[in-house]
Amino acid sequence: MKSGQVMLITVLALSGTILGATTIAGLLMLYQMRQASDIANSTKAIFAADTGIEWRLYKFFKADKDACLSCPDGGACPAPTLANGATFTSTCDSQTVNGVQTVTIRSTGVSQNNARAFEITLTQTP
């Protein structure tokens, strides 16, 4: 084998190795950027779900305890609008078992393709 052929094969092998390494590094960076945007949307969904819980708790404690159960979303009790584009849905259920009233508030926040949910249970004993 001539020395020119060895040098050519060495250059091709080194350039192939460098190309493979940069391709793998680029894919890893792409995955990290996708995860970073998902974290932002996940955080928005968490705050939206928290807003739904706080809205129902405000209605329950400040407005009227029955408003949590009888007032549908919208209409006389409009839900807050979030400036970051996220949305939430909030439900409130009540049941009484053996004289103990339990109110369960569920809220789901959504931002793009991410959804997060919270639930709180209030118990009132006689």
Sequence and secondary structure as in RCSB ss.txt:
>XXXX:A:sequence
MKSGQVMLITVLALSGTILGATTIAGLLMLYQMRQASDIANSTKAIFAADTGIEWRLYKFFKADKDACLSCPDGG
ACPAPTLANGATFTSTCDSQTVNGVQTVTIRSTGVSQNNARAFEITLTQTP
>XXXX:A:secstr
  HHHHHHHHHHHHHHHHHHHHHHHHHHHHHHHHHHHHHHHHHHHHHHHHHHHHHHHHIIIII TTHHHH  SBT
TB     TTS EEEEEEEEEEETTEEEEEEEEEEEETTEEEEEEEEEEE  
